[in-house]
Amino acid sequence: MASSTSPPTARHGGPVVGLLTLLWVGGLLALASYWFAIGMEQWAASYSPEGEETANLRRRASEAMLATLLLAAAGPPLIAAVAYGMRLVRTAIVFLVLAVVLGVPALTLAAYTYRDLDPPPPAPAPVTGCRELSGGDTRCPGG
């Protein structure tokens, strides 16, 4: 008697999803090592007086952190979309869960890191001396 079930079809999307995953993890490791190297430069510069070099290192560290966080948040949804397009539904679900687990904290931290890149201007210094009022004379009261 012949079997009514058809043989399983081969899925060819595995190597593509695997390559994308390796590229994503490799990019994260490269950016994290770059961020660590900047941190070591900051540590070495912390023994010298505060200056423009320290501010430049702080900015570079924020840029590297922002790139790392954005890659951590953007990788899993992209891989999930490719996996779903190649009919690897379970793999797509795993990467969507990973996208939520990594993406929510990564994007929150990225917002704070972006704010550090462009801080608000400092508050103006308070006026401690006399101010001339409109229509008044230029003398200060009491002296």
C-alpha positions in Angstrom: 0.0 0.0 0.0 1.3 3.5 -0.9 1.7 6.1 1.8 -0.4 9.2 1.4 2.1 11.5 3.0 4.5 13.4 0.8 8.2 13.4 1.6 9.4 16.4 3.6 10.6 19.3 1.4 14.1 20.6 2.0 14.4 24.1 3.4 17.2 26.1 1.9 17.0 29.2 4.1 19.1 27.8 7.0 22.5 28.8 5.7 21.3 32.3 4.9 19.8 32.8 8.3 22.9 31.3 9.9 25.1 33.7 7.9 23.0 36.7 8.9 23.1 35.6 12.6 26.9 35.3 12.4 27.2 38.7 10.8 25.0 40.2 13.5 26.9 38.6 16.4 30.2 39.5 14.7 29.1 43.1 14.3 28.1 43.2 18.0 31.4 41.8 19.1 33.4 44.2 16.9 31.4 47.2 18.2 31.6 46.1 21.8 35.4 45.6 21.5 35.7 49.1 20.0 33.6 50.5 22.9 35.9 48.7 25.3 39.0 50.1 23.7 37.6 53.6 24.0 36.9 52.9 27.6 40.5 51.9 28.2 41.6 55.2 26.5 39.2 57.1 28.9 40.7 55.3 31.8 44.2 56.2 30.8 43.2 59.8 30.1 41.5 60.1 33.5 44.9 60.5 35.1 45.6 63.6 33.1 43.9 67.0 33.5 40.3 67.3 32.1 40.4 68.7 28.6 39.2 68.5 25.1 40.6 65.0 24.7 38.5 63.7 27.5 35.3 65.3 26.0 36.2 63.8 22.6 36.7 60.3 24.2 33.4 60.7 26.0 31.7 61.5 22.7 33.3 58.6 20.8 32.3 56.2 23.6 28.7 57.5 23.3 28.7 57.0 19.5 30.1 53.5 19.8 27.5 52.6 22.5 24.7 54.0 20.3 25.9 52.0 17.3 26.1 48.8 19.4 22.6 49.3 20.9 21.1 50.0 17.5 22.7 47.0 16.0 21.5 44.9 19.0 17.9 46.1 18.4 17.9 46.0 14.6 19.5 42.6 14.0 16.8 40.2 15.3 13.8 41.7 13.5 15.8 41.7 10.2 16.8 38.1 10.7 13.2 37.2 11.7 11.9 38.8 8.5 14.4 36.9 6.3 13.6 33.6 8.1 9.9 34.2 7.7 10.4 35.0 4.0 12.2 31.7 3.6 9.4 29.8 5.4 11.4 29.1 8.6 8.5 30.1 10.9 9.9 28.7 14.1 13.2 30.5 13.6 11.3 33.7 12.8 9.4 33.4 16.1 12.6 32.8 18.0 14.2 35.9 16.5 11.0 38.0 17.1 11.1 37.0 20.8 14.8 37.9 20.9 13.9 41.2 19.2 11.5 42.1 22.0 13.8 40.9 24.7 16.8 42.8 23.4 15.1 45.6 21.5 13.1 47.2 24.3 16.0 47.8 26.7 18.5 48.5 23.9 16.3 51.2 22.4 15.6 52.7 25.8 19.4 52.9 26.5 20.0 54.2 23.0 17.6 57.1 23.7 19.6 58.0 26.8 22.9 57.6 24.9 21.6 59.9 22.1 20.7 62.5 24.7 24.2 62.3 26.0 25.6 63.0 22.5 23.6 66.3 22.3 23.2 67.5 25.8 20.9 70.5 26.5 22.7 73.9 26.9 23.6 74.8 30.5 21.3 77.0 32.4 22.3 80.7 32.3 24.2 81.9 35.4 22.1 83.8 37.9 22.6 87.6 38.0 24.2 88.5 41.3 24.8 92.2 40.7 22.5 95.2 40.2 20.3 95.4 37.2 18.9 98.5 35.8 15.1 98.5 35.6 13.3 100.1 32.8 12.9 103.8 33.4 15.0 103.8 36.5 18.3 105.3 37.3 21.6 103.4 37.1 22.4 103.4 40.8 22.1 100.3 42.8 19.9 100.5 45.9 22.0 100.6 49.1 25.2 101.7 47.6 
